[in-house]
Amino acid sequence: MFDPLFADPKTLLMGAITGLIFGFLLQKGGVTRFNVILGQFLLKDHTVAKTMGTAIVVGAVGIYAMVATGMISAMHIKPAMMVANIAGGLIFGVGMVVLGYCPGTGVAAIGEGSRHAIPGVAGMIVGAAIYAEAYPWIAANILPMADLGKATFATATGLSPWWFIAGLVIAASLGFFALEKFERGRRRA
């Protein structure tokens, strides 16, 4: 009945619940506020960097722990298409600087009552539609450029992913410590 446009109702409900929880946590973390995101770009408020760093570390540990314990059988690694990733990152970055929100924080900001995020989120939807229409051309002409396949640091080096996760945890901890020290120094000045 719902195929091919929609998933089954249970999946849609679980997605909606997950999205509501994610939006709530973004709001509680303060990253739905334009001034917080602007402060990150001005290197005055590092709430966004700390939130994203925490999410990356927790996600890496969680996913690899679920694989190691058999909770999930395998990860679905996306191909490392370097030209496409760089182009997408540049478009995303410019959009985030211009709007002052990323997709998740933009939608959460609307939910919080920030009307100025509405045109940006509408632009994201239009951009996604344009991308969907242009995808056949992009798939033929851009995606194959510098495509490294389904590569991870672990598969590229032959090392256990836990070495990279340990390095990530250490780097994030040192980064958080440095950011806290930097912010304390700025508050005193």
N, CA, C and O of each residue as an XYZ file, in Angstrom:
756
protein
N       0.811     -1.201      0.000
C       0.000      0.000      0.000
C       0.857      1.269      0.000
O       0.546      2.229     -0.706
N       1.939      1.274      0.794
C       2.765      2.466      0.908
C       3.945      2.455     -0.047
O       4.659      3.451     -0.165
N       4.154      1.348     -0.723
C       5.294      1.217     -1.596
C       5.027      1.931     -2.911
O       3.873      1.881     -3.337
N       5.911      2.565     -3.582
C       7.325      2.717     -3.296
C       7.667      4.049     -2.622
O       8.830      4.284     -2.294
N       6.682      4.921     -2.410
C       7.006      6.249     -1.896
C       7.304      6.284     -0.409
O       8.143      7.076      0.019
N       6.656      5.466      0.389
C       6.799      5.548      1.828
C       7.172      4.202      2.418
O       6.881      3.151      1.846
N       7.814      4.253      3.559
C       8.085      3.032      4.319
C       6.786      2.607      5.006
O       5.768      3.293      4.917
N       6.839      1.481      5.681
C       5.644      1.027      6.400
C       5.362      1.964      7.581
O       6.271      2.653      8.044
N       4.134      2.000      8.070
C       3.772      2.932      9.143
C       4.642      2.808     10.403
O       4.944      3.815     11.044
N       5.041      1.600     10.756
C       5.885      1.427     11.945
C       7.229      2.136     11.753
O       7.709      2.821     12.657
N       7.822      1.972     10.593
C       9.098      2.622     10.302
C       8.934      4.139     10.302
O       9.781      4.856     10.835
N       7.856      4.625      9.711
C       7.600      6.066      9.705
C       7.421      6.597     11.126
O       7.937      7.664     11.459
N       6.694      5.862     11.960
C       6.492      6.273     13.350
C       7.821      6.299     14.108
O       8.103      7.245     14.842
N       8.629      5.262     13.927
C       9.933      5.228     14.594
C      10.826      6.373     14.114
O      11.556      6.966     14.909
N      10.770      6.682     12.833
C      11.526      7.813     12.303
C      11.055      9.133     12.894
O      11.866      9.998     13.226
N       9.734      9.284     13.025
C       9.185     10.511     13.610
C       9.594     10.644     15.073
O       9.947     11.734     15.521
N       9.550      9.558     15.808
C       9.946      9.603     17.221
C      11.431      9.927     17.347
O      11.826     10.747     18.175
N      12.247      9.281     16.524
C      13.682      9.555     16.539
C      13.952     11.017     16.192
O      14.779     11.666     16.833
N      13.256     11.536     15.183
C      13.426     12.939     14.790
C      13.012     13.898     15.890
O      13.678     14.908     16.115
N      11.924     13.596     16.575
C      11.491     14.452     17.686
C      12.512     14.445     18.817
O      12.815     15.490     19.393
N      13.036     13.281     19.131
C      14.052     13.205     20.188
C      15.307     13.961     19.766
O      15.896     14.694     20.561
N      15.713     13.779     18.508
C      16.898     14.469     17.995
C      16.698     15.983     18.057
O      17.585     16.703     18.517
N      15.554     16.469     17.602
C      15.260     17.897     17.653
C      15.232     18.427     19.080
O      15.739     19.516     19.351
N      14.642     17.661     19.989
C      14.606     18.057     21.402
C      16.024     18.191     21.959
O      16.339     19.158     22.653
N      16.874     17.212     21.648
C      18.251     17.264     22.142
C      19.036     18.420     21.513
O      19.845     19.058     22.186
N      18.798     18.690     20.225
C      19.440     19.850     19.601
C      19.025     21.142     20.296
O      19.849     22.017     20.562
N      17.726     21.240     20.584
C      17.219     22.441     21.257
C      17.806     22.558     22.651
O      18.248     23.638     23.044
N      17.819     21.476     23.402
C      18.361     21.504     24.765
C      19.864     21.785     24.756
O      20.387     22.406     25.681
N      20.552     21.332     23.720
C      21.988     21.598     23.604
C      22.298     23.022     23.184
O      23.452     23.447     23.243
N      21.293     23.760     22.764
C      21.481     25.158     22.385
C      21.904     25.378     20.952
O      22.148     26.518     20.556
N      22.000     24.321     20.158
C      22.494     24.496     18.792
C      21.408     24.852     17.788
O      21.668     24.886     16.585
N      20.200     25.116     18.261
C      19.141     25.583     17.351
C      19.090     27.109     17.329
O      18.245     27.692     16.648
N      19.967     27.742     18.051
C      19.968     29.205     18.115
C      20.969     29.778     17.122
O      22.132     29.376     17.077
N      20.490     30.718     16.335
C      21.325     31.352     15.314
C      22.603     31.914     15.924
O      23.681     31.761     15.349
N      22.496     32.564     17.084
C      23.671     33.197     17.700
C      24.726     32.175     18.107
O      25.921     32.471     18.081
N      24.297     30.986     18.480
C      25.257     29.937     18.844
C      26.026     29.480     17.603
O      27.245     29.311     17.652
N      25.316     29.283     16.497
C      25.979     28.853     15.266
C      26.859     29.975     14.721
O      27.972     29.724     14.260
N      26.371     31.191     14.773
C      27.192     32.334     14.358
C      28.440     32.419     15.231
O      29.537     32.656     14.723
N      28.283     32.230     16.534
C      29.424     32.248     17.447
C      30.461     31.197     17.089
O      31.658     31.426     17.260
N      30.016     30.041     16.592
C      30.965     29.006     16.173
C      31.783     29.500     14.989
O      33.002     29.330     14.967
N      31.126     30.111     14.003
C      31.857     30.601     12.834
C      32.789     31.758     13.181
O      33.809     31.957     12.521
N      32.440     32.520     14.214
C      33.290     33.625     14.659
C      34.324     33.178     15.694
O      35.093     33.995     16.202
N      34.341     31.892     16.001
C      35.248     31.285     16.984
C      35.078     31.892     18.372
O      36.045     32.061     19.115
N      33.826     32.217     18.711
C      33.521     32.770     20.029
C      32.726     31.799     20.899
O      32.780     31.891     22.126
N      32.001     30.885     20.296
C      31.169     29.931     21.017
C      31.369     28.568     20.356
O      31.060     28.400     19.176
N      31.876     27.613     21.097
C      32.214     26.312     20.519
C      31.210     25.223     20.880
O      31.544     24.038     20.884
N      29.985     25.628     21.182
C      28.940     24.664     21.523
C      28.698     23.692     20.376
O      28.539     22.492     20.602
N      28.669     24.197     19.153
C      28.406     23.340     17.990
C      29.533     22.325     17.816
O      29.267     21.143     17.600
N      30.776     22.765     17.906
C      31.908     21.848     17.736
C      31.902     20.777     18.823
O      32.166     19.606     18.550
N      31.603     21.178     20.045
C      31.574     20.198     21.136
C      30.408     19.222     20.968
O      30.552     18.033     21.252
N      29.270     19.710     20.513
C      28.110     18.841     20.297
C      28.390     17.843     19.169
O      28.119     16.650     19.307
N      28.931     18.339     18.058
C      29.229     17.449     16.932
C      30.330     16.458     17.293
O      30.244     15.282     16.940
N      31.358     16.921     17.989
C      32.433     16.028     18.413
C      31.918     14.918     19.308
O      32.295     13.756     19.158
N      31.051     15.287     20.243
C      30.464     14.279     21.127
C      29.639     13.282     20.333
O      29.727     12.077     20.568
N      28.841     13.771     19.395
C      28.010     12.879     18.577
C      28.866     11.930     17.749
O      28.521     10.756     17.616
N      29.964     12.405     17.194
C      30.846     11.562     16.380
C      31.484     10.473     17.233
O      31.520      9.310     16.831
N      31.988     10.844     18.414
C      32.629      9.864     19.294
C      31.615      8.831     19.779
O      31.873      7.629     19.710
N      30.467      9.291     20.269
C      29.450      8.365     20.767
C      28.951      7.469     19.635
O      28.757      6.270     19.834
N      28.744      8.040     18.459
C      28.297      7.253     17.316
C      29.312      6.203     16.906
O      28.942      5.060     16.636
N      30.595      6.573     16.855
C      31.637      5.621     16.465
C      31.723      4.475     17.464
O      31.748      3.307     17.075
N      31.769      4.805     18.736
C      31.839      3.762     19.764
C      30.586      2.891     19.701
O      30.680      1.665     19.745
N      29.422      3.513     19.598
C      28.163      2.767     19.581
C      28.034      1.834     18.396
O      27.673      0.669     18.560
N      28.322      2.325     17.220
C      28.177      1.501     16.009
C      29.146      0.322     16.031
O      28.752     -0.819     15.790
N      30.418      0.607     16.322
C      31.389     -0.491     16.313
C      31.147     -1.459     17.468
O      31.435     -2.649     17.338
N      30.629     -0.980     18.585
C      30.281     -1.880     19.691
C      29.107     -2.774     19.293
O      29.087     -3.958     19.630
N      28.132     -2.215     18.579
C      27.002     -3.033     18.128
C      27.452     -4.089     17.124
O      26.939     -5.208     17.137
N      28.398     -3.751     16.258
C      28.928     -4.747     15.316
C      29.696     -5.819     16.089
O      29.528     -7.011     15.832
N      30.542     -5.396     17.039
C      31.372     -6.341     17.794
C      30.535     -7.303     18.642
O      30.908     -8.462     18.824
N      29.412     -6.820     19.154
C      28.579     -7.676     20.007
C      27.512     -8.429     19.222
O      26.753     -9.205     19.803
N      27.443     -8.213     17.924
C      26.484     -8.923     17.096
C      25.085     -8.311     17.089
O      24.155     -8.909     16.548
N      24.924     -7.132     17.678
C      23.610     -6.483     17.663
C      23.209     -6.104     16.243
O      22.030     -6.142     15.891
N      24.199     -5.735     15.426
C      23.966     -5.527     13.997
C      25.002     -6.373     13.259
O      26.114     -6.564     13.750
N      24.639     -6.873     12.091
C      25.529     -7.803     11.408
C      26.655     -7.099     10.662
O      27.771     -7.615     10.601
N      26.384     -5.953     10.107
C      27.401     -5.244      9.340
C      26.979     -3.797      9.164
O      25.806     -3.444      9.288
N      27.962     -2.984      8.875
C      27.668     -1.583      8.577
C      27.491     -1.427      7.074
O      28.071     -2.179      6.291
N      26.706     -0.471      6.687
C      26.500     -0.169      5.276
C      27.383      1.023      4.938
O      26.957      2.173      5.050
N      28.596      0.750      4.531
C      29.587      1.773      4.237
C      29.261      2.412      2.894
O      29.040      1.717      1.902
N      29.234      3.714      2.872
C      29.016      4.440      1.617
C      30.357      4.611      0.906
O      31.388      4.714      1.572
N      30.371      4.645     -0.417
C      31.627      4.833     -1.147
C      32.254      6.200     -0.835
O      31.557      7.198     -0.647
N      33.564      6.209     -0.787
C      34.314      7.448     -0.552
C      34.554      8.122     -1.906
O      35.602      7.937     -2.525
N      33.583      8.896     -2.348
C      33.653      9.601     -3.631
C      34.198     11.001     -3.341
O      33.442     11.914     -3.011
N      35.503     11.155     -3.466
C      36.182     12.338     -2.947
C      35.740     13.642     -3.607
O      35.502     14.623     -2.903
N      35.622     13.687     -4.916
C      35.209     14.926     -5.591
C      33.782     15.281     -5.180
O      33.491     16.442     -4.893
N      32.903     14.304     -5.151
C      31.520     14.551     -4.755
C      31.443     14.986     -3.289
O      30.668     15.880     -2.949
N      32.244     14.360     -2.422
C      32.246     14.746     -1.014
C      32.745     16.169     -0.813
O      32.179     16.923     -0.022
N      33.794     16.534     -1.521
C      34.326     17.897     -1.401
C      33.311     18.905     -1.929
O      33.067     19.928     -1.288
N      32.713     18.627     -3.096
C      31.710     19.538     -3.657
C      30.506     19.658     -2.728
O      30.028     20.761     -2.465
N      30.018     18.523     -2.233
C      28.889     18.545     -1.311
C      29.214     19.276     -0.025
O      28.379     20.013      0.499
N      30.429     19.080      0.492
C      30.853     19.780      1.707
C      30.921     21.277      1.502
O      30.536     22.045      2.384
N      31.407     21.698      0.348
C      31.462     23.137      0.061
C      30.063     23.742     -0.047
O      29.798     24.808      0.509
N      29.175     23.063     -0.758
C      27.798     23.553     -0.883
C      27.130     23.604      0.487
O      26.476     24.590      0.828
N      27.296     22.538      1.271
C      26.719     22.483      2.614
C      27.283     23.609      3.481
O      26.534     24.301      4.171
N      28.601     23.787      3.444
C      29.240     24.813      4.264
C      28.789     26.217      3.909
O      28.500     27.023      4.794
N      28.728     26.513      2.625
C      28.260     27.837      2.199
C      26.814     28.039      2.630
O      26.458     29.102      3.138
N      25.987     27.032      2.432
C      24.590     27.131      2.857
C      24.459     27.349      4.348
O      23.615     28.128      4.791
N      25.286     26.667      5.131
C      25.219     26.814      6.583
C      25.679     28.202      7.012
O      25.101     28.790      7.926
N      26.706     28.726      6.365
C      27.177     30.072      6.699
C      26.120     31.111      6.334
O      25.858     32.025      7.116
N      25.516     30.980      5.163
C      24.513     31.950      4.720
C      23.261     31.885      5.588
O      22.736     32.918      6.003
N      22.780     30.670      5.862
C      21.550     30.510      6.629
C      21.784     30.622      8.130
O      20.947     31.165      8.851
N      22.903     30.119      8.595
C      23.169     30.094     10.026
C      22.617     28.849     10.691
O      22.579     28.763     11.918
N      22.191     27.888      9.897
C      21.679     26.617     10.404
C      22.115     25.505      9.470
O      22.352     25.734      8.284
N      22.219     24.294     10.011
C      22.356     23.116      9.161
C      20.950     22.521      9.038
O      20.032     23.018      9.692
N      20.749     21.497      8.242
C      19.375     20.985      8.070
C      18.683     20.612      9.380
O      17.535     20.997      9.603
N      19.360     19.878     10.236
C      18.734     19.467     11.497
C      18.411     20.640     12.403
O      17.314     20.721     12.955
N      19.362     21.547     12.558
C      19.122     22.687     13.446
C      18.126     23.664     12.840
O      17.411     24.353     13.568
N      18.073     23.732     11.503
C      17.095     24.609     10.856
C      15.672     24.159     11.130
O      14.814     24.969     11.483
N      15.421     22.866     10.967
C      14.081     22.325     11.237
C      13.756     22.457     12.721
O      12.637     22.820     13.082
N      14.737     22.163     13.588
C      14.508     22.292     15.029
C      14.243     23.742     15.409
O      13.425     24.007     16.290
N      14.921     24.686     14.760
C      14.686     26.101     15.037
C      13.268     26.506     14.645
O      12.631     27.294     15.343
N      12.772     25.970     13.529
C      11.382     26.244     13.145
C      10.442     25.699     14.214
O       9.480     26.363     14.600
N      10.723     24.495     14.686
C       9.913     23.911     15.746
C       9.951     24.731     17.022
O       9.002     24.715     17.806
N      11.039     25.441     17.227
C      11.201     26.299     18.399
C      10.521     27.653     18.200
O      10.377     28.429     19.145
N      10.103     27.929     16.963
C       9.393     29.168     16.683
C      10.197     30.207     15.920
O       9.751     31.347     15.795
N      11.360     29.852     15.409
C      12.199     30.797     14.667
C      11.739     30.864     13.212
O      12.099     30.018     12.394
N      10.948     31.871     12.908
C      10.395     31.991     11.551
C      11.452     32.307     10.509
O      11.272     31.991      9.334
N      12.564     32.932     10.923
C      13.583     33.294      9.938
C      14.293     32.067      9.348
O      15.009     32.195      8.354
N      14.108     30.889      9.940
C      14.711     29.668      9.389
C      13.863     29.049      8.276
O      14.345     28.195      7.531
N      12.611     29.473      8.160
C      11.695     28.866      7.181
C      12.200     29.003      5.739
O      12.203     28.008      5.014
N      12.628     30.196      5.292
C      13.114     30.269      3.897
C      14.328     29.378      3.648
O      14.472     28.813      2.565
N      15.190     29.254      4.634
C      16.364     28.401      4.471
C      15.999     26.939      4.355
O      16.541     26.231      3.507
N      15.090     26.475      5.192
C      14.658     25.080      5.125
C      13.918     24.834      3.817
O      14.079     23.780      3.202
N      13.109     25.797      3.387
C      12.439     25.672      2.075
C      13.486     25.580      0.963
O      13.330     24.800      0.024
N      14.546     26.373      1.069
C      15.638     26.309      0.093
C      16.328     24.955      0.092
O      16.730     24.455     -0.959
N      16.466     24.359      1.282
C      17.059     23.017      1.360
C      16.194     22.002      0.624
O      16.702     21.122     -0.070
N      14.890     22.136      0.786
C      13.967     21.206      0.124
C      14.033     21.383     -1.388
O      14.064     20.400     -2.129
N      14.055     22.632     -1.848
C      14.175     22.899     -3.284
C      15.513     22.381     -3.805
O      15.576     21.784     -4.879
N      16.581     22.610     -3.043
C      17.895     22.107     -3.442
C      17.923     20.593     -3.541
O      18.534     20.037     -4.454
N      17.264     19.925     -2.606
C      17.198     18.455     -2.653
C      16.433     17.995     -3.892
O      16.807     17.004     -4.519
N      15.370     18.705     -4.246
C      14.602     18.347     -5.442
C      15.437     18.552     -6.708
O      15.406     17.725     -7.619
N      16.177     19.649     -6.757
C      17.053     19.912     -7.912
C      18.117     18.821     -8.007
O      18.406     18.326     -9.097
N      18.700     18.446     -6.864
C      19.703     17.380     -6.847
C      19.105     16.068     -7.346
O      19.729     15.352     -8.130
N      17.905     15.761     -6.891
C      17.250     14.521     -7.321
C      17.041     14.513     -8.826
O      17.223     13.476     -9.463
N      16.664     15.645     -9.407
C      16.471     15.728    -10.850
C      17.794     15.636    -11.602
O      17.861     15.045    -12.681
N      18.849     16.222    -11.030
C      20.152     16.232    -11.697
C      20.959     14.967    -11.406
O      22.032     14.781    -11.981
N      20.464     14.097    -10.527
C      21.243     12.938    -10.086
C      21.735     12.043    -11.220
O      22.886     11.609    -11.165
N      20.945     11.744    -12.232
C      21.482     10.885    -13.309
C      22.746     11.469    -13.943
O      23.703     10.736    -14.196
N      22.759     12.754    -14.197
C      23.946     13.399    -14.775
C      25.098     13.387    -13.768
O      26.239     13.099    -14.129
N      24.798     13.699    -12.512
C      25.829     13.715    -11.463
C      26.429     12.321    -11.296
O      27.644     12.176    -11.160
N      25.564     11.287    -11.307
C      26.038      9.910    -11.150
C      26.954      9.490    -12.298
O      27.895      8.721    -12.102
N      26.678      9.991    -13.469
C      27.492      9.612    -14.630
C      28.774     10.426    -14.735
O      29.789      9.908    -15.201
N      28.754     11.683    -14.315
C      29.877     12.574    -14.590
C      30.705     12.989    -13.375
O      31.890     13.287    -13.531
N      30.138     13.021    -12.189
C      30.864     13.523    -11.028
C      31.195     12.420    -10.024
O      32.324     12.345     -9.539
N      30.229     11.571     -9.712
C      30.443     10.553     -8.689
C      31.617      9.622     -8.991
O      32.326      9.242     -8.058
N      31.858      9.238    -10.239
C      32.990      8.327    -10.492
C      34.370      8.968    -10.289
O      35.363      8.252    -10.162
N      34.442     10.287    -10.259
C      35.729     10.964    -10.125
C      36.290     10.738     -8.711
O      35.634     11.050     -7.717
N      37.504     10.197     -8.641
C      38.202      9.933     -7.374
C      37.338      9.096     -6.427
O      37.257      9.383     -5.233
N      36.700      8.070     -6.963
C      35.883      7.159     -6.154
C      36.799      6.093     -5.559
O      37.354      5.269     -6.285
N      36.954      6.112     -4.246
C      37.827      5.160     -3.555
C      37.093      3.889     -3.145
O      37.685      3.002     -2.529
N      35.819      3.794     -3.480
C      35.036      2.632     -3.081
C      34.639      2.720     -1.615
O      34.704      3.782     -0.995
N      34.232      1.590     -1.081
C      33.761      1.552      0.308
C      34.962      1.454      1.247
O      35.202      0.415      1.862
N      35.704      2.544      1.346
C      36.935      2.573      2.124
C      36.698      3.191      3.499
O      35.947      4.155      3.650
N      37.353      2.614      4.482
C      37.418      3.214      5.814
C      38.898      3.262      6.188
O      39.730      2.652      5.518
N      39.221      3.981      7.249
C      40.615      3.998      7.693
C      41.078      2.586      8.039
O      42.214      2.208      7.753
N      40.190      1.814      8.654
C      40.544      0.453      9.053
C      40.814     -0.434      7.839
O      41.795     -1.177      7.823
N      39.949     -0.361      6.818
C      40.168     -1.207      5.640
C      41.368     -0.733      4.822
O      42.050     -1.547      4.200
N      41.629      0.565      4.818
C      42.766      1.090      4.056
C      44.097      0.725      4.698
O      45.093      0.546      3.996
N      44.127      0.613      6.028
C      45.385      0.338      6.722
C      45.520     -1.105      7.199
O      46.625     -1.563      7.491
N      44.404     -1.819      7.279
C      44.437     -3.175      7.813
C      44.450     -3.225      9.336
O      44.571     -4.303      9.917
N      44.327     -2.080      9.983
C      44.302     -2.022     11.449
C      42.880     -2.180     11.968
O      41.911     -1.987     11.234
N      42.771     -2.531     13.226
C      41.452     -2.620     13.865
C      40.821     -1.231     13.921
O      41.516     -0.245     14.167
N      39.514     -1.146     13.696
C      38.860      0.167     13.806
C      38.966      0.753     15.213
O      38.863      1.967     15.388
N      39.172     -0.102     16.214
C      39.264      0.389     17.587
C      40.486      1.270     17.802
O      40.474      2.132     18.680
N      41.554      1.067     17.008
C      42.704      1.977     17.102
C      42.296      3.385     16.681
O      42.694      4.367     17.308
N      41.516      3.477     15.635
C      41.075      4.796     15.155
C      40.061      5.412     16.121
O      40.052      6.624     16.336
N      39.219      4.574     16.693
C      38.248      5.084     17.672
C      38.978      5.575     18.916
O      38.623      6.615     19.471
N      39.996      4.833     19.362
C      40.790      5.291     20.514
C      41.447      6.634     20.196
O      41.447      7.545     21.024
N      42.002      6.747     19.000
C      42.599      8.023     18.588
C      41.567      9.135     18.534
O      41.842     10.271     18.918
N      40.387      8.802     18.058
C      39.298      9.780     17.993
C      38.902     10.250     19.392
O      38.706     11.445     19.617
N      38.785      9.308     20.332
C      38.429      9.657     21.710
C      39.508     10.550     22.323
O      39.193     11.534     22.992
N      40.773     10.210     22.098
C      41.874     11.026     22.641
C      41.862     12.412     22.010
O      41.968     13.416     22.714
N      41.733     12.471     20.679
C      41.719     13.773     19.990
C      40.543     14.621     20.442
O      40.696     15.822     20.667
N      39.371     14.012     20.579
C      38.194     14.765     21.031
C      38.387     15.257     22.458
O      38.049     16.399     22.768
N      38.924     14.414     23.326
C      39.150     14.831     24.712
C      40.125     15.997     24.782
O      39.882     16.973     25.492
N      41.225     15.897     24.048
C      42.194     17.001     24.021
C      41.569     18.259     23.407
O      41.789     19.373     23.882
N      40.788     18.055     22.344
C      40.118     19.195     21.713
C      39.130     19.866     22.646
O      39.082     21.094     22.722
N      38.339     19.072     23.360
C      37.379     19.643     24.311
C      38.110     20.397     25.417
O      37.692     21.484     25.817
N      39.202     19.816     25.907
C      39.997     20.466     26.959
C      40.540     21.802     26.453
O      40.472     22.812     27.154
N      41.083     21.799     25.225
C      41.637     23.033     24.653
C      40.551     24.087     24.442
O      40.767     25.266     24.721
N      39.383     23.666     23.950
C      38.287     24.615     23.749
C      37.825     25.211     25.075
O      37.574     26.413     25.159
N      37.712     24.386     26.104
C      37.298     24.895     27.422
C      38.313     25.901     27.944
O      37.938     26.950     28.465
N      39.585     25.589     27.808
C      40.647     26.493     28.260
C      40.606     27.803     27.472
O      40.734     28.885     28.045
N      40.428     27.693     26.156
C      40.347     28.873     25.291
C      39.151     29.746     25.685
O      39.271     30.968     25.776
N      37.991     29.107     25.920
C      36.797     29.863     26.278
C      36.934     30.520     27.641
O      36.490     31.653     27.826
N      37.551     29.820     28.611
C      37.789     30.433     29.930
C      38.682     31.650     29.823
O      38.445     32.669     30.471
N      39.722     31.532     28.991
C      40.637     32.654     28.774
C      39.944     33.849     28.146
O      40.222     34.993     28.505
N      39.039     33.587     27.209
C      38.287     34.698     26.570
C      37.345     35.357     27.540
O      37.155     36.572     27.492
N      36.734     34.558     28.446
C      35.794     35.135     29.412
C      36.507     36.035     30.405
O      35.949     37.041     30.844
N      37.745     35.681     30.764
C      38.513     36.505     31.688
C      38.963     37.812     31.050
O      39.074     38.839     31.719
N      39.223     37.758     29.738
C      39.751     38.957     29.044
C      38.711     40.021     28.850
O      39.004     41.076     28.287
